[in-house]
Amino acid sequence: MTSPLKAFIFDWAGTMVDFGSRAPVCALQGAFSDDGLTLSEAEARADMGMAKRAHIAAILSREPMRTTFVSVHGHAPQDDDIDRLFHLVEPRMVAEAARFTQLIPGATDLVDILRGRGVRIASGTGYSRSMMSAILAAAAEQGYAPEVVVCAGETLYGRPSPLMTWKALVDLGIWPARACVKVDDAEVGMAEGREAGVWTVGVAASGNGVGLSLEDFMALADPAERVRPAAEALATAGADYVVNSVADIAGLLPELEARIAAGESPGGSPCRIRI
């Protein structure tokens, strides 16, 4: 089957692996603790999806961490401080990423459906190549191996710039962008997709905005109440669609294909939230 859809570009943590996007939070909190700083989960999650050095810089630029840093170190955060924290984060990220490699339910089924339609599969991540090593191996063992993986640091700018998505499309040799889809759980991922000119699908329940393991999420008395704010944040950030997880994207395909076949471009109408 030939689809008007040309390619999907998937994020990793919170989108295809690591339900709740927990690995980065654990790594960041541990690294900041090593530097004498207490980082809350909310602070760690506020800039999720960015390359990790940029993520650290964003955390340090915001209150209350900026004031806390000054009280601990006696000066405002400088580039050397960002570098030091990044060097503390990197080995922790490698270790934590290796702990959270389980594919999100429905991920391989969706990829099989897409490939059956002739859709190419790529991915992008705020993790560096070293941070992705264990994830790539574990995902392949579980049946998911995208054709292209673009990691943080492999383009001049990371999210919310469109460069990682553009690099993925260039490496695939695919165009036009308006026939492609970016899937992410983070607001900067929606901004990236919008800037790149592709369709954007936010996954709310499995991602950073909710931040719960699959088991804890399934135990919620009212999951929709917890998911709604995350879905609205993704919509505000530029999503064309928001669903609970990648397991729900197959149901969007006929609609997306019809919109592309009709010549419709991304971003031309309000976000459609399907949670």
C-alpha positions as CSV (number, residue, x, y, z in Angstrom):
1,M,0.0,0.0,0.0
2,T,1.3,3.5,-0.9
3,S,0.3,6.2,1.5
4,P,0.5,10.0,1.0
5,L,2.4,10.0,4.3
6,K,6.1,9.9,3.6
7,A,7.8,9.6,7.0
8,F,7.4,9.6,10.7
9,I,10.0,11.1,13.0
10,F,9.7,9.8,16.6
11,D,11.1,11.1,19.8
12,W,12.4,8.4,22.2
13,A,11.9,8.9,26.0
14,G,8.2,9.3,26.8
15,T,7.3,8.6,23.2
16,M,8.6,5.2,22.2
17,V,10.5,4.1,25.3
18,D,10.4,5.0,29.0
19,F,6.8,5.6,29.8
20,G,6.7,8.7,31.9
21,S,10.2,9.9,30.7
22,R,11.8,9.1,34.0
23,A,15.4,8.5,33.1
24,P,16.3,12.2,32.5
25,V,14.7,13.3,35.8
26,C,16.7,10.7,37.8
27,A,19.9,11.6,36.0
28,L,19.5,15.4,36.5
29,Q,18.5,15.1,40.1
30,G,21.5,13.0,40.8
31,A,23.9,15.2,39.0
32,F,22.6,18.4,40.7
33,S,22.8,16.6,44.1
34,D,26.4,15.8,43.4
35,D,27.0,19.5,42.9
36,G,25.3,20.3,46.3
37,L,22.0,21.4,44.7
38,T,18.5,20.1,45.3
39,L,16.5,19.9,42.0
40,S,12.8,19.3,42.2
41,E,11.1,17.0,39.7
42,A,9.0,20.0,38.4
43,E,12.3,21.9,37.7
44,A,13.8,18.9,35.9
45,R,10.8,18.4,33.7
46,A,10.2,22.1,32.8
47,D,12.6,22.0,29.8
48,M,12.4,18.4,28.9
49,G,13.2,17.5,25.3
50,M,16.1,19.9,24.9
51,A,19.7,18.7,24.5
52,K,21.0,18.1,28.0
53,R,23.6,20.9,28.1
54,A,20.9,23.4,27.0
55,H,18.5,21.8,29.4
56,I,20.9,22.4,32.3
57,A,21.5,26.0,31.2
58,A,17.7,26.5,31.2
59,I,17.3,25.1,34.7
60,L,20.1,27.3,36.1
61,S,18.6,30.4,34.5
62,R,15.3,30.0,36.2
63,E,14.2,30.7,39.8
64,P,14.4,29.2,42.4
65,M,17.5,27.3,41.1
66,R,19.4,30.4,40.1
67,T,19.2,31.8,43.7
68,T,20.0,28.4,45.2
69,F,23.0,28.1,43.0
70,V,24.3,31.5,44.1
71,S,23.8,30.6,47.8
72,V,25.7,27.3,47.4
73,H,28.6,28.5,45.1
74,G,28.8,32.2,45.8
75,H,28.4,33.3,42.2
76,A,25.8,33.3,39.4
77,P,26.0,30.3,37.1
78,Q,28.6,30.6,34.4
79,D,29.5,28.5,31.3
80,D,32.1,26.5,33.3
81,D,29.3,25.6,35.8
82,I,27.1,24.4,33.0
83,D,29.9,22.3,31.6
84,R,30.7,20.8,35.0
85,L,27.0,19.8,35.6
86,F,26.8,18.4,32.1
87,H,29.9,16.2,32.7
88,L,28.1,15.0,35.9
89,V,24.9,14.4,34.0
90,E,26.3,12.5,31.1
91,P,27.4,9.2,32.9
92,R,24.3,9.3,34.9
93,M,22.2,9.6,31.8
94,V,24.0,6.7,30.2
95,A,23.2,4.6,33.3
96,E,19.6,5.7,33.8
97,A,18.8,5.4,30.1
98,A,19.9,1.8,30.3
99,R,17.4,1.2,33.1
100,F,14.4,2.6,31.2
101,T,14.6,0.9,27.8
102,Q,11.1,-0.8,27.7
103,L,9.2,0.1,24.6
104,I,5.8,1.9,25.3
105,P,2.9,-0.5,24.5
106,G,1.8,-0.2,20.9
107,A,5.1,1.2,19.6
108,T,6.1,-1.8,17.5
109,D,2.6,-2.3,16.2
110,L,2.4,1.3,15.0
111,V,5.8,1.0,13.2
112,D,4.7,-2.2,11.5
113,I,1.5,-0.5,10.3
114,L,3.4,2.4,9.0
115,R,6.0,0.3,7.2
116,G,3.2,-1.7,5.7
117,R,1.9,1.6,4.2
118,G,5.4,2.4,2.8
119,V,6.1,5.1,5.4
120,R,9.7,5.6,6.4
121,I,10.8,5.7,10.1
122,A,13.3,8.1,11.6
123,S,13.9,9.4,15.1
124,G,15.4,12.4,17.0
125,T,16.3,12.8,20.6
126,G,17.7,15.2,23.2
127,Y,20.0,12.5,24.3
128,S,23.6,12.3,23.0
129,R,24.8,9.3,21.0
130,S,26.5,7.9,24.0
131,M,23.3,8.2,26.1
132,M,21.4,6.3,23.3
133,S,23.7,3.3,23.1
134,A,21.9,1.0,25.4
135,I,18.5,2.2,24.3
136,L,19.2,1.5,20.6
137,A,20.3,-2.0,21.4
138,A,17.4,-2.8,23.7
139,A,14.8,-1.2,21.3
140,A,16.2,-3.3,18.4
141,E,15.9,-6.5,20.5
142,Q,12.2,-5.5,21.1
143,G,11.6,-5.0,17.4
144,Y,12.1,-1.3,16.9
145,A,15.0,0.0,14.8
146,P,14.4,3.3,13.0
147,E,16.3,3.9,9.8
148,V,17.7,7.2,11.0
149,V,18.6,8.3,14.5
150,V,19.5,12.0,15.1
151,C,21.0,12.7,18.5
152,A,21.7,15.9,20.4
153,G,24.9,17.6,19.3
154,E,24.6,16.3,15.7
155,T,23.1,19.5,14.4
156,L,24.2,23.0,15.2
157,Y,21.1,23.7,17.3
158,G,18.8,21.4,19.0
159,R,15.1,21.7,19.8
160,P,13.1,23.9,19.4
161,S,15.0,24.5,16.2
162,P,13.9,22.4,13.3
163,L,17.3,21.1,12.4
164,M,17.1,17.6,13.8
165,T,13.9,17.0,12.0
166,W,15.3,18.4,8.8
167,K,18.4,16.3,9.2
168,A,16.3,13.2,9.6
169,L,14.4,14.0,6.4
170,V,17.6,14.8,4.5
171,D,19.1,11.5,5.7
172,L,16.0,9.6,4.6
173,G,15.9,11.5,1.3
174,I,12.3,12.4,1.9
175,W,10.2,15.4,1.0
176,P,8.0,17.4,1.1
177,A,7.9,18.1,4.9
178,R,4.1,18.6,4.8
179,A,3.8,14.9,4.1
180,C,5.7,13.9,7.2
181,V,4.9,13.6,10.9
182,K,6.8,14.4,14.1
183,V,5.7,12.6,17.3
184,D,6.9,13.8,20.7
185,D,5.9,14.1,24.3
186,A,7.5,17.4,25.0
187,E,6.5,21.0,24.1
188,V,9.8,21.8,22.5
189,G,9.2,18.8,20.3
190,M,6.0,20.3,19.1
191,A,7.8,23.6,18.4
192,E,10.5,21.7,16.5
193,G,7.9,20.0,14.3
194,R,6.0,23.2,13.7
195,E,9.2,25.1,12.7
196,A,10.1,22.1,10.4
197,G,6.8,22.3,8.5
198,V,5.7,18.7,9.4
199,W,2.6,17.5,11.1
200,T,3.0,17.3,14.8
201,V,1.4,14.7,17.1
202,G,1.8,15.0,20.9
203,V,1.6,12.0,23.2
204,A,0.3,13.2,26.5
205,A,-0.3,10.3,28.8
206,S,3.0,8.5,28.2
207,G,5.2,11.5,28.4
208,N,6.9,14.2,30.4
209,G,3.7,16.2,31.1
210,V,2.2,13.4,33.2
211,G,5.5,11.8,34.3
212,L,4.2,8.6,35.7
213,S,5.4,5.0,35.1
214,L,2.9,2.9,33.2
215,E,2.0,1.0,36.4
216,D,1.3,4.2,38.3
217,F,-0.6,5.7,35.4
218,M,-2.8,2.7,35.2
219,A,-3.5,2.9,38.9
220,L,-5.0,6.4,38.6
221,A,-8.7,6.7,39.5
222,D,-9.2,9.4,36.9
223,P,-6.4,9.3,34.3
224,A,-8.1,11.9,32.1
225,E,-7.9,14.5,34.8
226,R,-4.1,14.0,35.0
227,V,-3.6,13.9,31.2
228,R,-5.7,17.0,30.3
229,P,-3.2,19.7,31.4
230,A,-0.4,17.9,29.5
231,A,-2.5,17.6,26.4
232,E,-3.4,21.3,26.5
233,A,0.2,22.2,26.9
234,L,1.2,20.2,23.8
235,A,-1.7,21.8,21.9
236,T,-0.6,25.3,22.9
237,A,3.0,24.4,21.8
238,G,1.8,23.7,18.3
239,A,0.5,20.2,18.0
240,D,-1.8,19.3,15.2
241,Y,-3.1,16.3,17.2
242,V,-2.7,15.1,20.8
243,V,-3.3,11.5,21.8
244,N,-2.6,9.5,24.9
245,S,0.3,7.4,23.5
246,V,1.7,6.0,20.2
247,A,-0.8,3.2,20.6
248,D,-3.5,5.7,19.5
249,I,-1.8,7.0,16.4
250,A,-2.9,4.2,14.1
251,G,-6.4,5.5,14.4
252,L,-5.3,8.9,13.1
253,L,-3.7,7.6,9.9
254,P,-6.8,7.7,7.6
255,E,-7.6,11.3,8.6
256,L,-4.0,12.4,8.2
257,E,-3.7,10.7,4.9
258,A,-6.9,12.3,3.7
259,R,-5.8,15.8,4.8
260,I,-2.4,15.4,3.0
261,A,-4.0,14.0,-0.1
262,A,-6.4,17.0,-0.1
263,G,-3.4,19.4,-0.1
264,E,-3.8,20.5,3.5
265,S,-0.7,21.8,5.3
266,P,0.2,21.3,8.9
267,G,-0.7,24.1,11.4
268,G,-3.7,25.3,9.3
269,S,-6.4,24.4,11.8
270,P,-6.8,24.1,15.6
271,C,-5.3,21.2,17.4
272,R,-7.5,18.1,17.5
273,I,-7.2,16.5,21.0
274,R,-8.1,12.8,21.1
275,I,-7.6,11.6,24.7
